[in-house]
Amino acid sequence: MEKTYASRPLATDNTAFIYRLFGATEGRSNDAFHFGEHPEAPVVCSGNQAKLTLGFEPEALPRSEKIEVLRGINALHVDLTGLKPPPGFDDNFGVSLHQRFVQTLAAGGVRVVGKDEVARIPGQPILNLYFSFTDRDQDCEYAYSVFASLSQDILLARDLRIKVPAGVWSYSTGSAAQDHIGNEEDAILRIGEAFLRDHRQVNGR
């Protein structure tokens, strides 16, 4: 019996993606590496169990670009409603800003979901935002700063049994930033714009 094959080049030069693609495919298709296939099969404890289970050695993978952590994210949790209003803003500061922030992300294809729903999303991506400002007084000049960190659940390459939430993306700005234009609201909204800019680079939007 003759077999015919067709081939085409991959439309990417992302080495980490190629390793994951072929490694994961091999792991799924090779039944010889599946533990517990037979009910009488002995339990095997092995130092290279991750390699046998996945079909590739996690430690051998080249490190991905940091921005790759945003690939595939189409929803996350963020809550700005509790932000303390800076001088000159009313008590509705956090609530109204949260609505604008949600609209900014939605326009870029990223939904904002509640805590209950994000718990059901792979990786549980949560964007934590920290906003601080100095008091207006005679002793110091007023200033403000914003820092945001996206956390996701990750597995350690050296031990896949260990899963922890970790910060994988961050951005900061504020009144002292050289490229900052506008007020406190503008600085906070720039977090969403920066997130979407990096998100588009790996998700093709």
N, C-alpha and C positions, 0 to 999 in steps of 0.2 A: 504494500500500500504506500502510495506516495503522499507526502504532506507538502503543503505550500504555506509559506509564511510571508507576511507583509511587515515592513518596518517603516518607522518615520522618526525623525529627530524630536526630542523633547523640546517644547517651547519654553525652556527655562534653563538658566545657568546656575540655579540655586542648588549648590551641592548638598546642603543639609536636607532639602526637600527630596532630592533624588535618592539619597540614602534611606530616608524614611519610607519613600514609596516602594522601593524594591525590598527593603528589609521587612516591612509590614506585610507585603504581599507574600513573600516567601514563608513568613511565619504562619500565615493563615492557611497556606496551601499544603504545607508539609505536615501530614498527620503523624509522622514519626516522632515529632517533638512535642506532641500533646501528652501531658501527664494524666494518668488515670483513665486512659482509653478503655482498658479492660478492667472489669470489677476485681480481678485477682491480681492486678498489677501492683507491685510493691511501691511504697512511698519512697521517693528518691529526694534526698537533700543534696543540693549541688551548689557549689560556689558560682557556677555559670548558669544558674537556673533562669535568670532574666534573658540571657542570650538564647537559651533553648526555647523558652516560651514565646519570645517576640520574634525570633528568627534573625536577630542582629544584636550586637553588643552595644548597649546604650553609651558606655564610656568611650567607644571608638568613634561615635558620631562627631563630625566637626561642629563647632559651636555656630549656632545661627546668629544672624544679625539681631540685635536687641529688638528692632522694630517688628520682627516676626511674631512676637508675642501678641500682636493685635490681629493676626490673621484669623479669619473665621468668626470674629466677634460681631454679632449683630444685635446684641442686647446686653445691658449692664445695669447695675443699681447705683444710684447716686441720690443724695438727699441734701439740698441746700436750704431747706425751709427753716432750719434752726440757726442760721448764721446771724451773728450779732450785728445790728445795724451800725455802720460807722457814723461819725458826726455829720449832720445834715440830712440824714435819711430817716424815714419813719419806721415804725415797728413792722411794717409789711415788707421790709427789705428782702429778707430771705425767701419768703413765699413767692413774691413777684419775680425775683431773680431765678428761682428754681424753674418757674414756668418758661422763662426765656431760654434757660440752659437746656431744658428738655427739647424745646423747639429747635434749637441749634443742632443738637445731636440727631434729632429725627430727620432734619433736612439732609443730613449726611448719611442716612440709612441705618442709624443706630438707635434702637428703642431704649427708653429708660423704664425699668420694671421695679416692682416693689420687692421687699426683702423675701417674701414668701415665694415669689416666682423665680428670683435669681437663685434660690437654693436648688431649683430643678434644672438650671442651665449648666452644661458641662463647664467646669472650671470656676463657676461662681464669680464672674468678674464684677468687682466692686470698685468704684471710683471714689476715693476719699479726698475731700478738699478741705484745706485748712486756711483760714483767712484771719489775719491779725493786723492791728493798727495801733499806733501810739496815741496817747491822749493829746488833745490840743491844750497846751499850756505855755507858760512863758519860759520854761526851762529847756524845752527841746522842740525841734521842728517836726511837724506832723508827717508821718509816713505810713505806708501800708504794704503788705506783701501777701501773696497767694502761693500756696504750694499744693499740688495734687499728686496723688499716687494711685495707680491702678493695681489692685491685688487680684491674684488668681490662685487657685489650688495647683500646686506643682508636685511632681515626684522627683526624688533625688536619683540622679543617674547611677550613683554607686550603690543605692539600696532602694529598689522600687516599692518596698513596703512602707516607706516613709512619705507621707503626703502632708504638706503644710500650705497655708495661705502665705503668699509672699508678694512683695511689691515688684512688679515687672516693667512698669512704665511710669515716668514722672515728668513733671514740668513745673516751673516756677516763674513768677513775674511779680511786678509790683511797681510802686512809684519810683523806685530807684533804678529800674531796668532801663537801659539806654533806648530801647525801641518801644517803650510804653507810651501810648497816647490815650488820653481820656481820664476817666475817674475810676473809682473802686469797682463799679459794675462792669466797666469795660475790661478791667484787669481779670476779673473772674471769668467773664465770657471768653476771654482769650484762651483759657484752659480748654474749653470745648473746641475751639477752632484749632488749637495745636493738636489735640487728640485726633480730630478728623483728618488733619493734614497727614499725620503719620499713618492713620488707618487707611487712607486712600492709597498710599504707596504700596501696601501689601494686599489690598483687597480689590484693586482695579476700579475704584469708583472715581 
